[in-house]
Amino acid sequence: MEERLACRLPEDYKQLVVTYGPGKFDEFLHVYQPGSQYREIDLVQQADVSVQTLRTLRAMGFTVPYNIDGTSEVLSFGRDDNGDIGFWRRRDPADPATWTLAVKDARADDWFEFEGTLTDSLHAVLSRRITVPLFPDDFPSDHPRFEPY
């Protein structure tokens, strides 16, 4: 996958997909999987689709605060059931340890940034240490869980 994406992926992401595999967190969050047979959750397929979506949105006048020309500053890692897309913000594309996160609201011009890793953000959101204003008020549930597809 890393060769196809032309970049290394964060170690916590690799550990997450090996540990959990395909599924969703608390019936809402999906993390893209490398080499999935399903286009909707395949990491490489969705990386291309997501950048094209951002280019289209920018052409329509929406705010895209990241470089998406040439070597894109963002790489999608997942989505939620509302269509919001999660991105790694690749400050240094060659060093995934420096990557942070951003979530793009599917229905508005809003972005939410998280200064941490994917697993840090999942833990913070699911434990309600942080609230992502783009997510529904009833997320996460009182007892969040992971469900394989």
N, CA, C and O atoms as a GROMACS GRO file, in nm:
protein
  596
    1MET      N    1   0.082  -0.120   0.000
    1MET     CA    2   0.000   0.000   0.000
    1MET      C    3   0.086   0.125   0.000
    1MET      O    4   0.058   0.221  -0.072
    2GLU      N    5   0.188   0.123   0.081
    2GLU     CA    6   0.273   0.242   0.090
    2GLU      C    7   0.338   0.273  -0.045
    2GLU      O    8   0.354   0.390  -0.080
    3GLU      N    9   0.374   0.171  -0.118
    3GLU     CA   10   0.432   0.194  -0.251
    3GLU      C   11   0.328   0.255  -0.345
    3GLU      O   12   0.359   0.347  -0.421
    4ARG      N   13   0.207   0.204  -0.340
    4ARG     CA   14   0.100   0.257  -0.426
    4ARG      C   15   0.064   0.400  -0.389
    4ARG      O   16   0.029   0.480  -0.476
    5LEU      N   17   0.073   0.435  -0.260
    5LEU     CA   18   0.045   0.571  -0.215
    5LEU      C   19   0.165   0.663  -0.225
    5LEU      O   20   0.152   0.785  -0.211
    6ALA      N   21   0.281   0.605  -0.249
    6ALA     CA   22   0.408   0.679  -0.259
    6ALA      C   23   0.442   0.751  -0.129
    6ALA      O   24   0.498   0.861  -0.130
    7CYS      N   25   0.408   0.688  -0.016
    7CYS     CA   26   0.445   0.743   0.115
    7CYS      C   27   0.431   0.633   0.220
    7CYS      O   28   0.358   0.536   0.203
    8ARG      N   29   0.504   0.652   0.330
    8ARG     CA   30   0.488   0.563   0.444
    8ARG      C   31   0.362   0.603   0.517
    8ARG      O   32   0.320   0.718   0.512
    9LEU      N   33   0.301   0.508   0.586
    9LEU     CA   34   0.181   0.534   0.666
    9LEU      C   35   0.217   0.534   0.813
    9LEU      O   36   0.314   0.469   0.854
   10PRO      N   37   0.140   0.606   0.894
   10PRO     CA   38   0.168   0.609   1.038
   10PRO      C   39   0.162   0.470   1.102
   10PRO      O   40   0.076   0.389   1.069
   11GLU      N   41   0.253   0.447   1.194
   11GLU     CA   42   0.260   0.317   1.261
   11GLU      C   43   0.133   0.286   1.340
   11GLU      O   44   0.090   0.171   1.344
   12ASP      N   45   0.072   0.387   1.402
   12ASP     CA   46  -0.049   0.360   1.480
   12ASP      C   47  -0.163   0.316   1.390
   12ASP      O   48  -0.245   0.234   1.430
   13TYR      N   49  -0.170   0.370   1.267
   13TYR     CA   50  -0.271   0.328   1.171
   13TYR      C   51  -0.250   0.181   1.134
   13TYR      O   52  -0.345   0.103   1.132
   14LYS      N   53  -0.127   0.145   1.104
   14LYS     CA   54  -0.098   0.006   1.066
   14LYS      C   55  -0.140  -0.089   1.178
   14LYS      O   56  -0.200  -0.193   1.152
   15GLN      N   57  -0.108  -0.053   1.301
   15GLN     CA   58  -0.144  -0.136   1.415
   15GLN      C   59  -0.296  -0.143   1.432
   15GLN      O   60  -0.350  -0.248   1.466
   16LEU      N   61  -0.364  -0.032   1.409
   16LEU     CA   62  -0.510  -0.026   1.420
   16LEU      C   63  -0.577  -0.121   1.322
   16LEU      O   64  -0.666  -0.197   1.360
   17VAL      N   65  -0.536  -0.117   1.194
   17VAL     CA   66  -0.602  -0.202   1.094
   17VAL      C   67  -0.567  -0.349   1.112
   17VAL      O   68  -0.648  -0.436   1.080
   18VAL      N   69  -0.448  -0.377   1.163
   18VAL     CA   70  -0.413  -0.516   1.191
   18VAL      C   71  -0.494  -0.568   1.310
   18VAL      O   72  -0.541  -0.681   1.308
   19THR      N   73  -0.511  -0.484   1.411
   19THR     CA   74  -0.582  -0.525   1.532
   19THR      C   75  -0.732  -0.538   1.510
   19THR      O   76  -0.793  -0.635   1.553
   20TYR      N   77  -0.792  -0.439   1.442
   20TYR     CA   78  -0.938  -0.436   1.429
   20TYR      C   79  -0.989  -0.487   1.295
   20TYR      O   80  -1.096  -0.548   1.291
   21GLY      N   81  -0.918  -0.464   1.187
   21GLY     CA   82  -0.968  -0.502   1.056
   21GLY      C   83  -1.082  -0.412   1.014
   21GLY      O   84  -1.106  -0.308   1.076
   22PRO      N   85  -1.154  -0.451   0.909
   22PRO     CA   86  -1.264  -0.367   0.860
   22PRO      C   87  -1.386  -0.370   0.951
   22PRO      O   88  -1.427  -0.476   1.001
   23GLY      N   89  -1.443  -0.254   0.972
   23GLY     CA   90  -1.561  -0.240   1.056
   23GLY      C   91  -1.583  -0.094   1.088
   23GLY      O   92  -1.524  -0.006   1.026
   24LYS      N   93  -1.670  -0.069   1.186
   24LYS     CA   94  -1.691   0.070   1.224
   24LYS      C   95  -1.697   0.086   1.374
   24LYS      O   96  -1.737  -0.003   1.449
   25PHE      N   97  -1.653   0.205   1.415
   25PHE     CA   98  -1.650   0.239   1.556
   25PHE      C   99  -1.781   0.305   1.595
   25PHE      O  100  -1.823   0.404   1.535
   26ASP      N  101  -1.844   0.248   1.695
   26ASP     CA  102  -1.969   0.300   1.752
   26ASP      C  103  -2.075   0.327   1.645
   26ASP      O  104  -2.148   0.426   1.650
   27GLU      N  105  -2.083   0.236   1.549
   27GLU     CA  106  -2.183   0.241   1.442
   27GLU      C  107  -2.180   0.371   1.363
   27GLU      O  108  -2.282   0.414   1.309
   28PHE      N  109  -2.059   0.436   1.355
   28PHE     CA  110  -2.053   0.565   1.289
   28PHE      C  111  -1.923   0.593   1.213
   28PHE      O  112  -1.927   0.646   1.102
   29LEU      N  113  -1.809   0.557   1.270
   29LEU     CA  114  -1.680   0.590   1.210
   29LEU      C  115  -1.618   0.471   1.139
   29LEU      O  116  -1.609   0.361   1.194
   30HIS      N  117  -1.575   0.494   1.015
   30HIS     CA  118  -1.511   0.391   0.934
   30HIS      C  119  -1.366   0.432   0.908
   30HIS      O  120  -1.341   0.546   0.869
   31VAL      N  121  -1.273   0.341   0.929
   31VAL     CA  122  -1.132   0.365   0.897
   31VAL      C  123  -1.102   0.286   0.770
   31VAL      O  124  -1.125   0.165   0.765
   32TYR      N  125  -1.049   0.356   0.668
   32TYR     CA  126  -1.018   0.290   0.542
   32TYR      C  127  -0.914   0.180   0.564
   32TYR      O  128  -0.824   0.192   0.646
   33GLN      N  129  -0.930   0.073   0.487
   33GLN     CA  130  -0.845  -0.044   0.498
   33GLN      C  131  -0.757  -0.058   0.374
   33GLN      O  132  -0.803  -0.035   0.262
   34PRO      N  133  -0.630  -0.094   0.392
   34PRO     CA  134  -0.544  -0.115   0.276
   34PRO      C  135  -0.585  -0.242   0.201
   34PRO      O  136  -0.600  -0.349   0.261
   35GLY      N  137  -0.601  -0.230   0.071
   35GLY     CA  138  -0.631  -0.346  -0.012
   35GLY      C  139  -0.769  -0.405   0.005
   35GLY      O  140  -0.789  -0.522  -0.027
   36SER      N  141  -0.864  -0.328   0.054
   36SER     CA  142  -0.999  -0.380   0.073
   36SER      C  143  -1.064  -0.412  -0.062
   36SER      O  144  -1.041  -0.341  -0.160
   37GLN      N  145  -1.143  -0.516  -0.065
   37GLN     CA  146  -1.217  -0.550  -0.186
   37GLN      C  147  -1.332  -0.453  -0.209
   37GLN      O  148  -1.390  -0.449  -0.318
   38TYR      N  149  -1.366  -0.374  -0.107
   38TYR     CA  150  -1.476  -0.279  -0.117
   38TYR      C  151  -1.421  -0.139  -0.143
   38TYR      O  152  -1.350  -0.083  -0.058
   39ARG      N  153  -1.453  -0.083  -0.257
   39ARG     CA  154  -1.403   0.048  -0.297
   39ARG      C  155  -1.432   0.155  -0.192
   39ARG      O  156  -1.349   0.244  -0.170
   40GLU      N  157  -1.547   0.148  -0.128
   40GLU     CA  158  -1.590   0.250  -0.033
   40GLU      C  159  -1.499   0.261   0.089
   40GLU      O  160  -1.496   0.365   0.155
   41ILE      N  161  -1.425   0.155   0.120
   41ILE     CA  162  -1.335   0.161   0.236
   41ILE      C  163  -1.191   0.128   0.200
   41ILE      O  164  -1.108   0.112   0.289
   42ASP      N  165  -1.159   0.119   0.071
   42ASP     CA  166  -1.022   0.091   0.030
   42ASP      C  167  -0.938   0.218   0.042
   42ASP      O  168  -0.973   0.321  -0.014
   43LEU      N  169  -0.829   0.210   0.115
   43LEU     CA  170  -0.745   0.326   0.142
   43LEU      C  171  -0.695   0.394   0.015
   43LEU      O  172  -0.706   0.516   0.004
   44VAL      N  173  -0.641   0.319  -0.079
   44VAL     CA  174  -0.586   0.379  -0.201
   44VAL      C  175  -0.696   0.439  -0.287
   44VAL      O  176  -0.682   0.552  -0.335
   45GLN      N  177  -0.804   0.367  -0.308
   45GLN     CA  178  -0.914   0.418  -0.390
   45GLN      C  179  -0.971   0.546  -0.332
   45GLN      O  180  -0.994   0.643  -0.404
   46GLN      N  181  -0.994   0.546  -0.201
   46GLN     CA  182  -1.054   0.663  -0.138
   46GLN      C  183  -0.958   0.781  -0.128
   46GLN      O  184  -1.002   0.896  -0.125
   47ALA      N  185  -0.828   0.755  -0.124
   47ALA     CA  186  -0.731   0.864  -0.125
   47ALA      C  187  -0.746   0.946  -0.253
   47ALA      O  188  -0.746   1.069  -0.249
   48ASP      N  189  -0.758   0.878  -0.365
   48ASP     CA  190  -0.776   0.947  -0.493
   48ASP      C  191  -0.910   1.019  -0.500
   48ASP      O  192  -0.916   1.135  -0.541
   49VAL      N  193  -1.016   0.951  -0.460
   49VAL     CA  194  -1.151   1.010  -0.464
   49VAL      C  195  -1.158   1.133  -0.375
   49VAL      O  196  -1.215   1.234  -0.415
   50SER      N  197  -1.101   1.126  -0.256
   50SER     CA  198  -1.110   1.237  -0.161
   50SER      C  199  -1.039   1.362  -0.210
   50SER      O  200  -1.090   1.473  -0.194
   51VAL      N  201  -0.921   1.346  -0.269
   51VAL     CA  202  -0.849   1.464  -0.320
   51VAL      C  203  -0.926   1.524  -0.438
   51VAL      O  204  -0.935   1.646  -0.450
   52GLN      N  205  -0.981   1.440  -0.524
   52GLN     CA  206  -1.063   1.491  -0.635
   52GLN      C  207  -1.185   1.567  -0.583
   52GLN      O  208  -1.222   1.670  -0.637
   53THR      N  209  -1.246   1.514  -0.477
   53THR     CA  210  -1.360   1.581  -0.415
   53THR      C  211  -1.319   1.718  -0.364
   53THR      O  212  -1.390   1.816  -0.386
   54LEU      N  213  -1.206   1.726  -0.296
   54LEU     CA  214  -1.158   1.855  -0.246
   54LEU      C  215  -1.130   1.953  -0.359
   54LEU      O  216  -1.161   2.071  -0.347
   55ARG      N  217  -1.075   1.906  -0.468
   55ARG     CA  218  -1.049   1.993  -0.583
   55ARG      C  219  -1.179   2.047  -0.640
   55ARG      O  220  -1.188   2.164  -0.677
   56THR      N  221  -1.279   1.961  -0.648
   56THR     CA  222  -1.410   2.005  -0.698
   56THR      C  223  -1.472   2.107  -0.604
   56THR      O  224  -1.525   2.208  -0.649
   57LEU      N  225  -1.466   2.081  -0.474
   57LEU     CA  226  -1.520   2.175  -0.376
   57LEU      C  227  -1.449   2.310  -0.383
   57LEU      O  228  -1.514   2.415  -0.377
   58ARG      N  229  -1.318   2.307  -0.396
   58ARG     CA  230  -1.243   2.432  -0.406
   58ARG      C  231  -1.284   2.510  -0.532
   58ARG      O  232  -1.298   2.632  -0.528
   59ALA      N  233  -1.302   2.439  -0.643
   59ALA     CA  234  -1.346   2.504  -0.768
   59ALA      C  235  -1.485   2.565  -0.754
   59ALA      O  236  -1.518   2.661  -0.823
   60MET      N  237  -1.566   2.508  -0.664
   60MET     CA  238  -1.701   2.559  -0.641
   60MET      C  239  -1.702   2.673  -0.539
   60MET      O  240  -1.808   2.729  -0.511
   61GLY      N  241  -1.586   2.709  -0.484
   61GLY     CA  242  -1.577   2.820  -0.390
   61GLY      C  243  -1.567   2.781  -0.244
   61GLY      O  244  -1.563   2.868  -0.157
   62PHE      N  245  -1.563   2.651  -0.214
   62PHE     CA  246  -1.549   2.608  -0.075
   62PHE      C  247  -1.405   2.625  -0.028
   62PHE      O  248  -1.312   2.624  -0.108
   63THR      N  249  -1.389   2.640   0.102
   63THR     CA  250  -1.257   2.655   0.161
   63THR      C  251  -1.187   2.521   0.172
   63THR      O  252  -1.241   2.426   0.229
   64VAL      N  253  -1.067   2.514   0.118
   64VAL     CA  254  -0.980   2.398   0.136
   64VAL      C  255  -0.847   2.457   0.184
   64VAL      O  256  -0.766   2.502   0.103
   65PRO      N  257  -0.824   2.455   0.315
   65PRO     CA  258  -0.708   2.525   0.371
   65PRO      C  259  -0.575   2.452   0.356
   65PRO      O  260  -0.476   2.491   0.418
   66TYR      N  261  -0.570   2.349   0.275
   66TYR     CA  262  -0.450   2.268   0.259
   66TYR      C  263  -0.410   2.262   0.113
   66TYR      O  264  -0.493   2.278   0.024
   67ASN      N  265  -0.282   2.238   0.090
   67ASN     CA  266  -0.231   2.222  -0.046
   67ASN      C  267  -0.282   2.088  -0.101
   67ASN      O  268  -0.256   1.983  -0.042
   68ILE      N  269  -0.352   2.091  -0.212
   68ILE     CA  270  -0.400   1.968  -0.274
   68ILE      C  271  -0.351   1.955  -0.418
   68ILE      O  272  -0.400   1.872  -0.494
   69ASP      N  273  -0.254   2.038  -0.454
   69ASP     CA  274  -0.192   2.031  -0.586
   69ASP      C  275  -0.056   1.965  -0.572
   69ASP      O  276   0.012   1.980  -0.471
   70GLY      N  277  -0.018   1.891  -0.674
   70GLY     CA  278   0.110   1.820  -0.666
   70GLY      C  279   0.103   1.714  -0.559
   70GLY      O  280   0.011   1.632  -0.558
   71THR      N  281   0.200   1.715  -0.468
   71THR     CA  282   0.197   1.624  -0.355
   71THR      C  283   0.100   1.681  -0.253
   71THR      O  284   0.129   1.780  -0.186
   72SER      N  285  -0.014   1.618  -0.243
   72SER     CA  286  -0.121   1.669  -0.156
   72SER      C  287  -0.078   1.671  -0.009
   72SER      O  288  -0.013   1.578   0.039
   73GLU      N  289  -0.114   1.778   0.060
   73GLU     CA  290  -0.086   1.791   0.202
   73GLU      C  291  -0.178   1.701   0.284
   73GLU      O  292  -0.150   1.676   0.401
   74VAL      N  293  -0.287   1.653   0.225
   74VAL     CA  294  -0.381   1.569   0.298
   74VAL      C  295  -0.397   1.433   0.229
   74VAL      O  296  -0.384   1.420   0.107
   75LEU      N  297  -0.425   1.333   0.312
   75LEU     CA  298  -0.449   1.197   0.265
   75LEU      C  299  -0.562   1.142   0.350
   75LEU      O  300  -0.553   1.141   0.473
   76SER      N  301  -0.669   1.096   0.286
   76SER     CA  302  -0.785   1.050   0.363
   76SER      C  303  -0.758   0.917   0.431
   76SER      O  304  -0.692   0.829   0.375
   77PHE      N  305  -0.809   0.904   0.553
   77PHE     CA  306  -0.794   0.781   0.629
   77PHE      C  307  -0.928   0.718   0.663
   77PHE      O  308  -0.932   0.602   0.705
   78GLY      N  309  -1.039   0.790   0.646
   78GLY     CA  310  -1.168   0.734   0.682
   78GLY      C  311  -1.282   0.833   0.663
   78GLY      O  312  -1.263   0.945   0.615
   79ARG      N  313  -1.400   0.788   0.704
   79ARG     CA  314  -1.519   0.873   0.691
   79ARG      C  315  -1.618   0.832   0.799
   79ARG      O  316  -1.600   0.733   0.870
   80ASP      N  317  -1.723   0.914   0.810
   80ASP     CA  318  -1.831   0.876   0.901
   80ASP      C  319  -1.958   0.852   0.821
   80ASP      O  320  -1.960   0.871   0.699
   81ASP      N  321  -2.063   0.810   0.888
   81ASP     CA  322  -2.188   0.779   0.818
   81ASP      C  323  -2.259   0.901   0.761
   81ASP      O  324  -2.353   0.887   0.683
   82ASN      N  325  -2.215   1.022   0.799
   82ASN     CA  326  -2.272   1.145   0.743
   82ASN      C  327  -2.196   1.192   0.620
   82ASN      O  328  -2.234   1.291   0.558
   83GLY      N  329  -2.089   1.122   0.583
   83GLY     CA  330  -2.010   1.160   0.467
   83GLY      C  331  -1.894   1.251   0.498
   83GLY      O  332  -1.820   1.289   0.407
   84ASP      N  333  -1.875   1.288   0.625
   84ASP     CA  334  -1.759   1.368   0.662
   84ASP      C  335  -1.633   1.284   0.638
   84ASP      O  336  -1.633   1.164   0.666
   85ILE      N  337  -1.528   1.347   0.587
   85ILE     CA  338  -1.406   1.274   0.553
   85ILE      C  339  -1.295   1.311   0.650
   85ILE      O  340  -1.272   1.429   0.679
   86GLY      N  341  -1.225   1.209   0.700
   86GLY     CA  342  -1.110   1.230   0.785
   86GLY      C  343  -0.983   1.225   0.703
   86GLY      O  344  -0.966   1.139   0.617
   87PHE      N  345  -0.893   1.319   0.731
   87PHE     CA  346  -0.767   1.328   0.658
   87PHE      C  347  -0.649   1.332   0.754
   87PHE      O  348  -0.659   1.386   0.864
   88TRP      N  349  -0.538   1.272   0.710
   88TRP     CA  350  -0.412   1.301   0.774
   88TRP      C  351  -0.363   1.431   0.712
   88TRP      O  352  -0.371   1.449   0.591
   89ARG      N  353  -0.314   1.520   0.794
   89ARG     CA  354  -0.250   1.641   0.743
   89ARG      C  355  -0.100   1.612   0.742
   89ARG      O  356  -0.035   1.603   0.846
   90ARG      N  357  -0.047   1.597   0.622
   90ARG     CA  358   0.091   1.553   0.605
   90ARG      C  359   0.186   1.673   0.601
   90ARG      O  360   0.227   1.718   0.494
   91ARG      N  361   0.218   1.722   0.717
   91ARG     CA  362   0.309   1.838   0.725
   91ARG      C  363   0.442   1.806   0.660
   91ARG      O  364   0.496   1.888   0.586
   92ASP      N  365   0.494   1.688   0.686
   92ASP     CA  366   0.613   1.637   0.618
   92ASP      C  367   0.572   1.502   0.561
   92ASP      O  368   0.568   1.402   0.633
   93PRO      N  369   0.540   1.498   0.431
   93PRO     CA  370   0.492   1.372   0.372
   93PRO      C  371   0.584   1.253   0.393
   93PRO      O  372   0.539   1.138   0.393
   94ALA      N  373   0.714   1.279   0.410
   94ALA     CA  374   0.810   1.170   0.429
   94ALA      C  375   0.816   1.120   0.572
   94ALA      O  376   0.878   1.016   0.599
   95ASP      N  377   0.753   1.192   0.666
   95ASP     CA  378   0.761   1.153   0.807
   95ASP      C  379   0.622   1.145   0.869
   95ASP      O  380   0.572   1.244   0.922
   96PRO      N  381   0.558   1.028   0.862
   96PRO     CA  382   0.422   1.014   0.915
   96PRO      C  383   0.411   1.040   1.065
   96PRO      O  384   0.300   1.060   1.115
   97ALA      N  385   0.521   1.041   1.136
   97ALA     CA  386   0.516   1.072   1.279
   97ALA      C  387   0.479   1.219   1.303
   97ALA      O  388   0.440   1.255   1.414
   98THR      N  389   0.490   1.303   1.200
   98THR     CA  390   0.457   1.445   1.214
   98THR      C  391   0.314   1.476   1.171
   98THR      O  392   0.269   1.590   1.182
   99TRP      N  393   0.241   1.377   1.121
   99TRP     CA  394   0.108   1.400   1.067
   99TRP      C  395   0.007   1.424   1.178
   99TRP      O  396   0.013   1.362   1.284
  100THR      N  397  -0.085   1.514   1.152
  100THR     CA  398  -0.197   1.539   1.242
  100THR      C  399  -0.325   1.508   1.164
  100THR      O  400  -0.318   1.454   1.054
  101LEU      N  401  -0.441   1.541   1.219
  101LEU     CA  402  -0.567   1.506   1.156
  101LEU      C  403  -0.654   1.626   1.127
  101LEU      O  404  -0.644   1.730   1.194
  102ALA      N  405  -0.739   1.612   1.027
  102ALA     CA  406  -0.841   1.712   0.995
  102ALA      C  407  -0.964   1.638   0.946
  102ALA      O  408  -0.954   1.537   0.876
  103VAL      N  409  -1.082   1.687   0.984
  103VAL     CA  410  -1.208   1.629   0.937
  103VAL      C  411  -1.283   1.737   0.861
  103VAL      O  412  -1.298   1.849   0.909
  104LYS      N  413  -1.329   1.702   0.741
  104LYS     CA  414  -1.404   1.794   0.655
  104LYS      C  415  -1.552   1.762   0.665
  104LYS      O  416  -1.594   1.649   0.640
  105ASP      N  417  -1.631   1.862   0.703
  105ASP     CA  418  -1.777   1.848   0.710
  105ASP      C  419  -1.831   1.830   0.568
  105ASP      O  420  -1.801   1.910   0.479
  106ALA      N  421  -1.909   1.727   0.546
  106ALA     CA  422  -1.963   1.698   0.414
  106ALA      C  423  -2.069   1.797   0.369
  106ALA      O  424  -2.094   1.811   0.249
  107ARG      N  425  -2.131   1.866   0.463
  107ARG     CA  426  -2.245   1.951   0.429
  107ARG      C  427  -2.220   2.100   0.450
  107ARG      O  428  -2.310   2.182   0.434
  108ALA      N  429  -2.097   2.134   0.486
  108ALA     CA  430  -2.066   2.275   0.512
  108ALA      C  431  -1.920   2.301   0.480
  108ALA      O  432  -1.847   2.211   0.438
  109ASP      N  433  -1.880   2.423   0.500
  109ASP     CA  434  -1.743   2.465   0.471
  109ASP      C  435  -1.655   2.454   0.596
  109ASP      O  436  -1.556   2.527   0.608
  110ASP      N  437  -1.689   2.365   0.687
  110ASP     CA  438  -1.621   2.355   0.815
  110ASP      C  439  -1.517   2.243   0.818
  110ASP      O  440  -1.533   2.139   0.754
  111TRP      N  441  -1.410   2.269   0.893
  111TRP     CA  442  -1.305   2.172   0.917
  111TRP      C  443  -1.280   2.165   1.068
  111TRP      O  444  -1.298   2.264   1.139
  112PHE      N  445  -1.240   2.048   1.115
  112PHE     CA  446  -1.200   2.032   1.254
  112PHE      C  447  -1.061   1.969   1.253
  112PHE      O  448  -1.039   1.869   1.184
  113GLU      N  449  -0.968   2.026   1.328
  113GLU     CA  450  -0.832   1.974   1.333
  113GLU      C  451  -0.802   1.914   1.469
  113GLU      O  452  -0.852   1.959   1.572
  114PHE      N  453  -0.720   1.809   1.467
  114PHE     CA  454  -0.678   1.741   1.589
  114PHE      C  455  -0.528   1.726   1.584
  114PHE      O  456  -0.474   1.671   1.488
  115GLU      N  457  -0.459   1.773   1.685
  115GLU     CA  458  -0.313   1.767   1.692
  115GLU      C  459  -0.268   1.636   1.757
  115GLU      O  460  -0.216   1.636   1.868
  116GLY      N  461  -0.288   1.527   1.687
  116GLY     CA  462  -0.246   1.399   1.741
  116GLY      C  463  -0.261   1.292   1.635
  116GLY      O  464  -0.294   1.320   1.520
  117THR      N  465  -0.235   1.169   1.675
  117THR     CA  466  -0.243   1.056   1.583
  117THR      C  467  -0.387   1.009   1.566
  117THR      O  468  -0.477   1.053   1.637
  118LEU      N  469  -0.406   0.920   1.472
  118LEU     CA  470  -0.539   0.863   1.449
  118LEU      C  471  -0.589   0.789   1.573
  118LEU      O  472  -0.703   0.808   1.615
  119THR      N  473  -0.505   0.706   1.631
  119THR     CA  474  -0.550   0.631   1.749
  119THR      C  475  -0.572   0.723   1.869
  119THR      O  476  -0.663   0.701   1.948
  120ASP      N  477  -0.488   0.827   1.882
  120ASP     CA  478  -0.511   0.925   1.989
  120ASP      C  479  -0.647   0.991   1.972
  120ASP      O  480  -0.721   1.009   2.068
  121SER      N  481  -0.679   1.028   1.849
  121SER     CA  482  -0.806   1.098   1.825
  121SER      C  483  -0.925   1.005   1.846
  121SER      O  484  -1.025   1.046   1.905
  122LEU      N  485  -0.916   0.881   1.800
  122LEU     CA  486  -1.025   0.786   1.824
  122LEU      C  487  -1.049   0.768   1.973
  122LEU      O  488  -1.164   0.770   2.019
  123HIS      N  489  -0.943   0.752   2.048
  123HIS     CA  490  -0.957   0.736   2.192
  123HIS      C  491  -1.018   0.860   2.256
  123HIS      O  492  -1.107   0.850   2.340
  124ALA      N  493  -0.970   0.977   2.216
  124ALA     CA  494  -1.020   1.102   2.273
  124ALA      C  495  -1.168   1.124   2.241
  124ALA      O  496  -1.244   1.169   2.326
  125VAL      N  497  -1.208   1.092   2.119
  125VAL     CA  498  -1.348   1.112   2.078
  125VAL      C  499  -1.438   1.008   2.146
  125VAL      O  500  -1.542   1.043   2.202
  126LEU      N  501  -1.399   0.881   2.140
  126LEU     CA  502  -1.484   0.775   2.195
  126LEU      C  503  -1.494   0.781   2.347
  126LEU      O  504  -1.592   0.734   2.404
  127SER      N  505  -1.393   0.837   2.412
  127SER     CA  506  -1.398   0.852   2.559
  127SER      C  507  -1.455   0.988   2.599
  127SER      O  508  -1.464   1.019   2.718
  128ARG      N  509  -1.494   1.067   2.501
  128ARG     CA  510  -1.553   1.201   2.520
  128ARG      C  511  -1.458   1.302   2.585
  128ARG      O  512  -1.501   1.398   2.648
  129ARG      N  513  -1.328   1.279   2.568
  129ARG     CA  514  -1.231   1.379   2.613
  129ARG      C  515  -1.235   1.501   2.522
  129ARG      O  516  -1.210   1.613   2.567
  130ILE      N  517  -1.266   1.478   2.395
  130ILE     CA  518  -1.287   1.589   2.303
  130ILE      C  519  -1.420   1.569   2.231
  130ILE      O  520  -1.468   1.457   2.215
  131THR      N  521  -1.477   1.679   2.190
  131THR     CA  522  -1.601   1.677   2.112
  131THR      C  523  -1.571   1.734   1.975
  131THR      O  524  -1.516   1.843   1.963
  132VAL      N  525  -1.608   1.661   1.873
  132VAL     CA  526  -1.593   1.709   1.736
  132VAL      C  527  -1.725   1.773   1.698
  132VAL      O  528  -1.826   1.703   1.684
  133PRO      N  529  -1.727   1.905   1.680
  133PRO     CA  530  -1.854   1.974   1.653
  133PRO      C  531  -1.922   1.930   1.523
  133PRO      O  532  -2.040   1.958   1.503
  134LEU      N  533  -1.850   1.864   1.435
  134LEU     CA  534  -1.909   1.816   1.309
  134LEU      C  535  -1.991   1.688   1.329
  134LEU      O  536  -2.075   1.655   1.246
  135PHE      N  537  -1.966   1.618   1.439
  135PHE     CA  538  -2.035   1.492   1.464
  135PHE      C  539  -2.168   1.517   1.534
  135PHE      O  540  -2.185   1.620   1.599
  136PRO      N  541  -2.263   1.423   1.520
  136PRO     CA  542  -2.394   1.438   1.586
  136PRO      C  543  -2.381   1.446   1.738
  136PRO      O  544  -2.286   1.395   1.797
  137ASP      N  545  -2.476   1.511   1.800
  137ASP     CA  546  -2.475   1.528   1.946
  137ASP      C  547  -2.481   1.395   2.021
  137ASP      O  548  -2.431   1.385   2.133
  138ASP      N  549  -2.542   1.292   1.961
  138ASP     CA  550  -2.554   1.164   2.030
  138ASP      C  551  -2.436   1.070   2.003
  138ASP      O  552  -2.441   0.952   2.037
  139PHE      N  553  -2.331   1.124   1.943
  139PHE     CA  554  -2.210   1.045   1.920
  139PHE      C  555  -2.098   1.100   2.007
  139PHE      O  556  -2.078   1.221   2.012
  140PRO      N  557  -2.024   1.016   2.074
  140PRO     CA  558  -2.037   0.870   2.080
  140PRO      C  559  -2.145   0.829   2.179
  140PRO      O  560  -2.195   0.909   2.258
  141SER      N  561  -2.180   0.702   2.173
  141SER     CA  562  -2.278   0.648   2.266
  141SER      C  563  -2.214   0.634   2.405
  141SER      O  564  -2.095   0.657   2.422
  142ASP      N  565  -2.294   0.598   2.502
  142ASP     CA  566  -2.243   0.579   2.637
  142ASP      C  567  -2.146   0.462   2.647
  142ASP      O  568  -2.059   0.460   2.734
  143HIS      N  569  -2.161   0.366   2.558
  143HIS     CA  570  -2.074   0.248   2.559
  143HIS      C  571  -2.027   0.219   2.417
  143HIS      O  572  -2.073   0.124   2.354
  144PRO      N  573  -1.934   0.300   2.366
  144PRO     CA  574  -1.890   0.282   2.228
  144PRO      C  575  -1.820   0.147   2.209
  144PRO      O  576  -1.755   0.095   2.300
  145ARG      N  577  -1.835   0.093   2.091
  145ARG     CA  578  -1.772  -0.035   2.060
  145ARG      C  579  -1.736  -0.041   1.912
  145ARG      O  580  -1.782   0.040   1.832
  146PHE      N  581  -1.655  -0.138   1.878
  146PHE     CA  582  -1.617  -0.164   1.740
  146PHE      C  583  -1.694  -0.285   1.691
  146PHE      O  584  -1.704  -0.386   1.760
  147GLU      N  585  -1.749  -0.273   1.570
  147GLU     CA  586  -1.821  -0.385   1.510
  147GLU      C  587  -1.760  -0.417   1.374
  147GLU      O  588  -1.758  -0.331   1.286
  148PRO      N  589  -1.710  -0.540   1.356
  148PRO     CA  590  -1.659  -0.578   1.224
  148PRO      C  591  -1.772  -0.580   1.122
  148PRO      O  592  -1.888  -0.601   1.157
  149TYR      N  593  -1.739  -0.559   0.997
  149TYR     CA  594  -1.840  -0.567   0.892
  149TYR      C  595  -1.881  -0.712   0.873
  149TYR      O  596  -1.965  -0.742   0.789
   0.00000   0.00000   0.00000
